[in-house]
Amino acid sequence: PAQKPLYDALIVDEVQDFPHATIELLLRLASDPNATLWGGDTAQTIARTRFRFYKLADLLRRHASEPRVVELEVNYRSTQEVLDVSNVFVAALCSQFEGHVDKLPREVAPFRGNFKVRLLRGSDWEAIGDAVFGDGTREEVSEFGAQQCVIVPDEAAKRNLPPSFAGALCFTPLEAKGLEFHTAFILDAFRDTDAGWWQALAEDGRFLGLVGDAGATDGKPDPQLSADLARVAELKSTYVGVTRACVRLFFIDTNTHGRQPFYELLLRRDFAKWHEGQDFDEGLGVATSRRRWRARGDELLARIKEGDESIADQAALCFAKTGDKATESFCRGVEWRRAARREADEERVVDLQLAAACAFARGGALDACADLLAQLGKDDLADECRDADGAARLIADARAAERERAEVADRVVEVCKAATLATRHAASNARRAARECRQAQAAIVAQEQRAEAQEAERRARELAARRKQREKEEAERRAEAAKQRAAEEAVAAEKRRAEVARIEAARREAERQAKAERQARAEEKARVAKERHEREAQQRAEAYRLQREAAAQRREAERRTADVERMARERREAEREERKRATREREERERLAIERLAAQRRAERENEEASLALARRLMAEDAAAAGETLLPQPAAAAPRAREALV
């Protein structure tokens, strides 16, 4: 009988990676096919499907009404500088491979990031390390953070990551899908490309028209360019890597010949620029808090639990930064279990499975540990792990119930407090009621906790009793087998006594064979001991080498620390000398000001004295003139004296 659909509405993202059968199945899960939303980007198709949106529209027409197609042209995640580069790959796909991608409009961003895409040369490896880890000129030395990543073409490049990117989050384009980062390094994207293909593409009029060249002429796809289908996967994977960057994007490629046409295209369109000098001094080495590392690790862990185990190593790196040893061990266990599944050497498979089981045990994933131990033939240890996992689950359930009751109690207290504030006219009664309520709630919680603890203890006792019962039955089976073996040995001894001569000859023959076997075992033991000694010697040599490397790294760190301290001392001395010089200049300026003020005052006093002398002389002249006329004229002499004073 047909089952009822599970969902009233359905939203599907990344639809371009779904095969036709999966889309048919998803449509059957919705009660109304018209209440479905499908989103995707065929330029990011990494799965081996030939998905096109017009095929999806035809399918929806058969199950529902006419679908409405909406093309999203505004990108709110990445800056315009990043979109200018990503649009180059979309234009290449749309101009030459129409059957592999839907023709999309050029994406635009509502903002710019003021950071043009950087093109790095092969000699810039040390510059990257100095920018992130420090070159001794900065006091704050950081590392690659949770918002920075390296995109490499495949797993081999991921294993052979250059030392300058040590400690960085590294993904292949398939692993990076669905993630976003503030800064992305695209490493060796053109390692295996065809430089001639890119050179011809840069001159194609159809492509130039799509990248925004107003003078280009639109035409049909170039047959020679469209025939190279290997470029489709290259363009899509690189496009996925580029669109992981939100603000800062770096290209670095060791294939100088292969990268040249693409780099020249970006430089000619002014979409990128070469790295020059200390161009990294724009906040690349920014410290990342544990909270951000935890958020990134939780994001990757959710994908691991959904079945994507290829990113387990990067998730372990994130949790190592947060100090969460248990979750880090779980991720390491997933990584080693995946490596064991892909390993061909049986001894290496056993080692990886044992390492994964230990990591799962440290991470608390006892079910996974038990499964690996069962695969290794350790059934007793696997049963103990499962029993311990059951007890741990019971304890965890009890703790969860206790936390839930505590939350309920907190909510009850908050309700009581709100009631108290709302009824101020009866404050005393409300406080007494709240206190009684808290006491009753505490008593109920304590009673439930005791009941839960007793239930957990009872279940633990039952588990212990069942384990003891199994051990007792196993001991009884072993005792019965021992008695049976003893009876058989007694019968055999009686037969040996009856046939002494034959047994004696057989004994001598057995002794000879045993001697030969002992000699062979001794030789085998000597050979094994020799191999073990050789391995130990190799391990000691490797440990000595690692110690020397650690000592060298420690000395280098001490040298860098000494350089930083020396530069700080020199800077402090310079600042002290600068303060002294400023003090001397200020004192000199004050002295000159005092001297100028004293000179001004002396000039004023001299002017006053000259004015008084002139006034006295004029008054004397006036007095003399008055004496000649024999008429005193003080009123006439006074104005002249005042004028002289003025």
RODRENLO-846581 format. One line per 3 residues: number of its first residue (from 1); their letters; for each residue x, y, z of C-alpha. Coordinates in steps of 0.05 Angstrom, whole numbers, plus 5000, padded with zeros to 4 digits. Example, Ala and Ser with C-alpha at 12.3 -4.5 7.8 and 13.67 -1.06 7.14 Angstrom:
# residues 2
1 = as = 5246/4910/5156; 5273/4979/5143
# end
This chain:
# residues 646
1 = paq = 5000/5000/5000; 5023/5071/4985; 5049/5108/5046
4 = kpl = 5029/5179/5064; 5080/5232/5045; 5124/5253/5103
7 = yda = 5129/5329/5093; 5082/5386/5077; 5138/5427/5045
10 = liv = 5209/5411/5021; 5271/5454/5012; 5330/5423/4975
13 = dev = 5398/5456/4967; 5457/5435/4923; 5407/5401/4877
16 = qdf = 5458/5399/4821; 5494/5341/4856; 5431/5297/4861
19 = pha = 5418/5243/4808; 5350/5240/4774; 5326/5181/4817
22 = tie = 5340/5219/4881; 5300/5279/4858; 5242/5232/4841
25 = lll = 5246/5203/4911; 5247/5272/4944; 5185/5292/4905
28 = rla = 5148/5232/4933; 5166/5254/5004; 5126/5319/4996
31 = sdp = 5051/5318/5002; 5046/5376/4952; 5099/5379/4897
34 = nat = 5082/5453/4888; 5107/5466/4959; 5179/5451/4941
37 = lwg = 5240/5497/4934; 5302/5474/4895; 5367/5513/4897
40 = gdt = 5435/5500/4866; 5491/5523/4821; 5511/5479/4762
43 = aqt = 5579/5513/4760; 5593/5477/4826; 5573/5408/4802
46 = iar = 5625/5360/4829; 5585/5295/4829; 5583/5257/4764
49 = trf = 5514/5279/4742; 5488/5315/4680; 5440/5358/4719
52 = rfy = 5409/5419/4685; 5355/5463/4712; 5312/5457/4650
55 = kla = 5309/5381/4662; 5287/5394/4733; 5233/5442/4707
58 = dll = 5208/5388/4659; 5204/5338/4716; 5166/5387/4761
61 = rrh = 5116/5402/4704; 5099/5327/4703; 5086/5326/4779
64 = ase = 5062/5397/4793; 5044/5463/4760; 5090/5508/4720
67 = prv = 5152/5521/4763; 5178/5592/4775; 5252/5602/4761
70 = vel = 5289/5656/4800; 5361/5674/4782; 5399/5702/4842
73 = evn = 5447/5755/4817; 5467/5789/4883; 5518/5752/4926
76 = yrs = 5517/5773/4999; 5573/5727/5021; 5635/5747/4981
79 = tqe = 5663/5815/4963; 5662/5841/4892; 5737/5829/4885
82 = vld = 5726/5754/4897; 5665/5752/4851; 5705/5784/4794
85 = vsn = 5751/5724/4794; 5696/5672/4804; 5658/5702/4745
88 = vfv = 5718/5686/4700; 5708/5612/4712; 5632/5617/4702
91 = aal = 5644/5655/4636; 5693/5600/4613; 5641/5546/4627
94 = csq = 5583/5583/4596; 5622/5604/4534; 5653/5536/4516
97 = feg = 5613/5482/4552; 5540/5499/4546; 5519/5427/4557
100 = hvd = 5552/5424/4625; 5526/5487/4658; 5465/5533/4658
103 = klp = 5478/5602/4631; 5479/5648/4691; 5484/5724/4698
106 = rev = 5547/5754/4726; 5544/5756/4802; 5551/5822/4837
109 = apf = 5562/5840/4910; 5529/5899/4946; 5597/5918/4975
112 = rgn = 5672/5917/4961; 5725/5891/5008; 5782/5938/4989
115 = fkv = 5827/5878/4980; 5846/5858/4910; 5861/5785/4896
118 = rll = 5935/5770/4904; 5978/5729/4856; 6039/5697/4890
121 = rgs = 6103/5672/4859; 6140/5609/4880; 6189/5652/4919
124 = dwe = 6134/5678/4965; 6131/5616/5009; 6174/5648/5063
127 = aig = 6134/5712/5058; 6071/5673/5075; 6105/5642/5136
130 = dav = 6131/5710/5159; 6062/5741/5150; 6028/5687/5192
133 = fgd = 6080/5664/5241; 6120/5728/5246; 6190/5747/5222
136 = gtr = 6216/5776/5288; 6192/5847/5274; 6124/5841/5308
139 = eev = 6109/5829/5381; 6044/5793/5367; 6058/5727/5330
142 = sef = 5997/5687/5309; 5981/5627/5266; 5931/5605/5213
145 = gaq = 5862/5612/5243; 5794/5581/5238; 5774/5632/5185
148 = qcv = 5832/5615/5138; 5840/5554/5094; 5882/5524/5039
151 = ivp = 5847/5492/4979; 5888/5438/4943; 5870/5397/4881
154 = dea = 5870/5327/4911; 5888/5283/4971; 5961/5276/4947
157 = akr = 5972/5351/4949; 5938/5353/5017; 5988/5302/5045
160 = nlp = 6047/5341/5014; 6028/5410/5040; 6087/5459/5042
163 = psf = 6116/5476/5111; 6093/5548/5104; 6021/5524/5112
166 = aga = 6036/5480/5172; 5976/5481/5220; 5928/5509/5168
169 = lcf = 5860/5480/5153; 5868/5444/5086; 5812/5417/5042
172 = tpl = 5801/5391/4972; 5745/5427/4933; 5698/5369/4946
175 = eak = 5712/5372/5022; 5706/5449/5023; 5636/5450/4993
178 = gle = 5587/5483/5040; 5642/5518/5081; 5662/5591/5079
181 = fht = 5725/5626/5103; 5749/5698/5110; 5814/5681/5074
184 = afi = 5828/5625/5024; 5894/5603/4991; 5884/5568/4923
187 = lda = 5945/5523/4918; 5969/5491/4853; 5901/5497/4818
190 = frd = 5937/5500/4751; 5986/5444/4764; 5959/5399/4708
193 = tda = 5925/5451/4664; 5935/5464/4590; 5967/5533/4582
196 = gww = 5950/5534/4508; 5876/5525/4524; 5876/5585/4571
199 = qal = 5915/5626/4520; 5863/5612/4466; 5806/5625/4515
202 = aed = 5834/5694/4532; 5826/5713/4458; 5757/5683/4448
205 = grf = 5704/5737/4435; 5647/5699/4466; 5686/5690/4531
208 = lgl = 5709/5763/4532; 5637/5786/4524; 5616/5746/4585
211 = vgd = 5672/5775/4629; 5649/5846/4612; 5690/5867/4552
214 = aga = 5644/5916/4516; 5683/5911/4450; 5679/5835/4445
217 = tdg = 5635/5801/4393; 5589/5745/4414; 5592/5681/4373
220 = kpd = 5590/5606/4376; 5635/5565/4422; 5704/5550/4394
223 = pql = 5703/5475/4373; 5775/5464/4394; 5764/5494/4463
226 = sad = 5698/5458/4474; 5729/5391/4455; 5775/5392/4516
229 = lar = 5726/5363/4567; 5780/5354/4619; 5776/5429/4631
232 = vae = 5704/5423/4656; 5723/5388/4721; 5783/5434/4729
235 = lks = 5741/5497/4721; 5685/5473/4768; 5732/5450/4823
238 = tyv = 5773/5514/4821; 5708/5555/4820; 5686/5518/4883
241 = gvt = 5752/5534/4917; 5749/5608/4897; 5678/5617/4923
244 = rac = 5699/5592/4992; 5733/5660/5004; 5691/5716/5032
247 = vrl = 5741/5773/5033; 5813/5753/5018; 5835/5707/4962
250 = ffi = 5906/5685/4944; 5930/5645/4884; 5998/5610/4888
253 = dtn = 6019/5559/4836; 6086/5525/4824; 6070/5511/4750
256 = thg = 6097/5576/4722; 6080/5558/4650; 6010/5533/4665
259 = rqp = 5989/5592/4708; 6016/5647/4663; 5956/5656/4615
262 = fye = 5906/5657/4672; 5948/5705/4713; 5957/5751/4654
265 = lll = 5882/5750/4642; 5867/5772/4713; 5921/5826/4711
268 = rrd = 5896/5852/4644; 5825/5857/4670; 5851/5889/4735
271 = fak = 5819/5833/4776; 5884/5817/4814; 5954/5842/4827
274 = whe = 6022/5812/4843; 6045/5807/4914; 6100/5857/4926
277 = gqd = 6143/5867/4988; 6106/5866/5054; 6038/5865/5020
280 = fde = 6013/5815/5071; 6013/5867/5126; 5937/5872/5123
283 = glg = 5915/5830/5182; 5931/5761/5154; 5960/5734/5219
286 = vat = 5900/5745/5265; 5892/5705/5328; 5831/5660/5332
289 = srr = 5794/5649/5397; 5776/5581/5424; 5703/5596/5412
292 = rwr = 5714/5604/5338; 5756/5541/5335; 5700/5505/5372
295 = arg = 5648/5531/5323; 5689/5509/5263; 5702/5440/5296
298 = del = 5628/5431/5311; 5611/5447/5238; 5660/5395/5213
301 = lar = 5638/5344/5266; 5566/5350/5243; 5588/5332/5172
304 = ike = 5628/5273/5199; 5567/5247/5235; 5529/5254/5169
307 = gde = 5579/5207/5136; 5633/5253/5108; 5695/5223/5142
310 = sia = 5746/5255/5095; 5750/5318/5138; 5762/5281/5204
313 = dqa = 5835/5304/5206; 5816/5377/5200; 5762/5370/5253
316 = alc = 5814/5339/5299; 5859/5400/5287; 5802/5447/5307
319 = fak = 5788/5410/5372; 5862/5406/5387; 5862/5483/5385
322 = tgd = 5805/5484/5436; 5837/5434/5483; 5779/5385/5476
325 = kat = 5820/5320/5479; 5760/5274/5479; 5729/5301/5414
328 = esf = 5798/5306/5383; 5810/5232/5398; 5742/5214/5368
331 = crg = 5760/5251/5303; 5828/5217/5301; 5794/5150/5309
334 = vew = 5749/5165/5250; 5810/5186/5209; 5849/5123/5226
337 = rra = 5789/5078/5214; 5780/5109/5145; 5855/5099/5131
340 = arr = 5849/5026/5152; 5792/5015/5103; 5835/5042/5047
343 = ead = 5900/5006/5067; 5923/4944/5030; 5977/4920/5079
346 = eer = 5945/4874/5131; 5994/4890/5186; 5984/4964/5174
349 = vvd = 5909/4953/5175; 5913/4920/5244; 5957/4976/5271
352 = lql = 5908/5029/5245; 5848/4992/5273; 5881/4986/5342
355 = aaa = 5899/5060/5341; 5828/5077/5320; 5799/5033/5376
358 = caf = 5843/5068/5428; 5823/5136/5401; 5749/5118/5403
361 = arg = 5758/5094/5475; 5790/5160/5495; 5736/5198/5459
364 = gal = 5679/5160/5494; 5654/5125/5430; 5654/5056/5461
367 = dac = 5606/5027/5409; 5655/5042/5353; 5713/5017/5396
370 = adl = 5675/4952/5408; 5661/4942/5333; 5735/4950/5317
373 = laq = 5756/4902/5372; 5705/4852/5347; 5736/4857/5277
376 = lgk = 5804/4844/5309; 5778/4781/5344; 5778/4813/5414
379 = ddl = 5707/4791/5431; 5718/4794/5507; 5743/4866/5504
382 = ade = 5687/4883/5456; 5635/4857/5505; 5666/4896/5562
385 = crd = 5665/4959/5519; 5591/4949/5502; 5575/4937/5576
388 = adg = 5614/4999/5596; 5579/5038/5541; 5511/5016/5568
391 = aar = 5530/5038/5638; 5557/5103/5612; 5493/5115/5573
394 = lia = 5452/5102/5637; 5495/5151/5676; 5491/5202/5620
397 = dar = 5414/5194/5618; 5411/5203/5694; 5454/5266/5689
400 = aae = 5411/5293/5633; 5348/5280/5673; 5381/5315/5733
403 = rer = 5399/5375/5690; 5328/5377/5663; 5299/5376/5733
406 = aev = 5347/5431/5753; 5323/5473/5694; 5251/5460/5714
409 = adr = 5268/5481/5785; 5301/5545/5759; 5240/5560/5716
412 = vve = 5195/5550/5776; 5238/5597/5817; 5235/5650/5762
415 = vck = 5159/5643/5759; 5156/5652/5834; 5200/5713/5831
418 = aat = 5156/5743/5776; 5094/5730/5818; 5128/5763/5877
421 = lat = 5142/5826/5837; 5071/5827/5809; 5039/5823/5878
424 = rha = 5077/5873/5920; 5017/5887/5965; 5024/5815/5991
427 = asn = 5101/5810/5992; 5107/5772/6057; 5057/5718/6037
430 = arr = 5087/5713/5967; 5158/5705/5995; 5134/5651/6044
433 = aar = 5097/5616/5987; 5158/5619/5942; 5202/5592/5997
436 = ecr = 5154/5535/6010; 5150/5522/5935; 5226/5520/5930
439 = qaq = 5231/5473/5989; 5178/5428/5960; 5211/5430/5892
442 = aai = 5279/5415/5923; 5249/5357/5961; 5216/5330/5897
445 = vaq = 5281/5338/5859; 5321/5305/5913; 5271/5248/5916
448 = eqr = 5273/5239/5840; 5349/5243/5841; 5352/5189/5895
451 = aea = 5304/5147/5854; 5345/5156/5791; 5409/5141/5828
454 = qea = 5378/5079/5858; 5353/5058/5789; 5421/5070/5758
457 = err = 5454/5031/5815; 5404/4974/5807; 5418/4971/5732
460 = are = 5493/4973/5745; 5485/4916/5795; 5444/4877/5745
463 = laa = 5498/4887/5692; 5551/4866/5742; 5510/4805/5762
466 = rrk = 5500/4785/5690; 5575/4793/5677; 5592/4751/5739
469 = qre = 5541/4699/5717; 5574/4695/5648; 5642/4689/5682
472 = kee = 5617/4634/5728; 5586/4595/5670; 5651/4603/5631
475 = aer = 5691/4577/5691; 5644/4517/5698; 5652/4502/5623
478 = rae = 5727/4506/5630; 5727/4460/5692; 5684/4409/5656
481 = aak = 5731/4411/5597; 5791/4403/5644; 5758/4341/5677
484 = qra = 5744/4311/5609; 5815/4323/5587; 5840/4291/5652
487 = aee = 5798/4228/5639; 5824/4224/5569; 5895/4232/5593
490 = ava = 5885/4175/5644; 5860/4128/5589; 5919/4148/5546
493 = aek = 5968/4135/5604; 5938/4065/5613; 5948/4051/5540
496 = rra = 6020/4077/5543; 6036/4030/5601; 6009/3972/5561
499 = eva = 6054/3988/5502; 6119/4008/5535; 6166/3987/5480
502 = rie = 6128/4020/5425; 6118/4083/5466; 6193/4085/5484
505 = aar = 6212/4083/5411; 6160/4135/5396; 6186/4177/5454
508 = rea = 6256/4176/5427; 6230/4196/5358; 6188/4250/5390
511 = erq = 6248/4276/5429; 6289/4279/5365; 6233/4317/5330
514 = aka = 6223/4362/5391; 6297/4377/5392; 6294/4396/5319
517 = erq = 6233/4439/5332; 6265/4473/5392; 6326/4488/5350
520 = ara = 6281/4517/5295; 6243/4557/5346; 6308/4583/5376
523 = eek = 6331/4605/5308; 6264/4638/5294; 6266/4672/5362
526 = arv = 6337/4697/5348; 6314/4724/5281; 6254/4758/5313
529 = ake = 6298/4787/5368; 6347/4813/5316; 6291/4846/5277
532 = rhe = 6263/4876/5341; 6331/4903/5360; 6338/4933/5290
535 = rea = 6269/4966/5297; 6286/4992/5366; 6351/5020/5338
538 = qqr = 6314/5054/5282; 6263/5081/5332; 6319/5107/5377
541 = aea = 6352/5140/5317; 6285/5171/5297; 6274/5194/5369
544 = yrl = 6344/5224/5371; 6330/5260/5305; 6264/5287/5331
547 = qre = 6299/5311/5394; 6351/5347/5353; 6296/5379/5310
550 = aaa = 6259/5399/5373; 6323/5429/5402; 6335/5466/5338
553 = qrr = 6264/5493/5338; 6272/5513/5412; 6337/5549/5397
556 = eae = 6304/5584/5338; 6246/5605/5383; 6295/5630/5436
559 = rrt = 6333/5669/5382; 6268/5701/5358; 6249/5717/5430
562 = adv = 6318/5749/5442; 6310/5790/5378; 6242/5814/5399
565 = erm = 6268/5833/5469; 6329/5868/5438; 6285/5908/5391
568 = are = 6238/5926/5450; 6298/5950/5490; 6323/5991/5432
571 = rre = 6254/6021/5422; 6250/6039/5497; 6319/6071/5495
574 = aer = 6300/6112/5434; 6235/6133/5468; 6274/6154/5530
577 = eer = 6324/6194/5488; 6266/6226/5452; 6234/6247/5518
580 = kra = 6300/6276/5543; 6309/6315/5478; 6238/6341/5483
583 = tre = 6250/6362/5555; 6314/6400/5536; 6278/6435/5479
586 = ree = 6220/6455/5525; 6269/6483/5577; 6307/6522/5522
589 = rer = 6241/6551/5497; 6221/6571/5568; 6290/6604/5579
592 = lai = 6284/6643/5514; 6214/6665/5532; 6238/6690/5600
595 = erl = 6295/6728/5568; 6248/6760/5517; 6200/6779/5573
598 = aaq = 6258/6810/5614; 6283/6849/5553; 6212/6874/5540
601 = rra = 6205/6897/5612; 6273/6932/5610; 6253/6968/5546
604 = ere = 6188/6989/5578; 6224/7017/5639; 6273/7055/5594
607 = nee = 6215/7084/5554; 6181/7106/5618; 6245/7139/5645
610 = asl = 6256/7175/5578; 6184/7199/5578; 6191/7225/5650
613 = ala = 6256/7262/5632; 6223/7294/5572; 6164/7315/5614
616 = rrl = 6209/7346/5666; 6248/7383/5612; 6184/7410/5581
619 = mae = 6157/7431/5648; 6223/7467/5663; 6220/7503/5596
622 = daa = 6148/7523/5610; 6168/7548/5678; 6225/7588/5648
625 = aag = 6178/7619/5597; 6129/7637/5650; 6184/7671/5691
628 = etl = 6203/7715/5633; 6131/7741/5626; 6126/7747/5701
631 = lpq = 6059/7712/5697; 6050/7642/5727; 6014/7596/5677
634 = paa = 6008/7526/5709; 5945/7510/5669; 5982/7520/5603
637 = aap = 6044/7481/5625; 6004/7420/5649; 5976/7400/5580
640 = rar = 6045/7402/5549; 6072/7358/5605; 6014/7308/5595
643 = eal = 6027/7308/5520; 6101/7294/5533; 6082/7237/5579
646 = v = 6035/7208/5527
# end
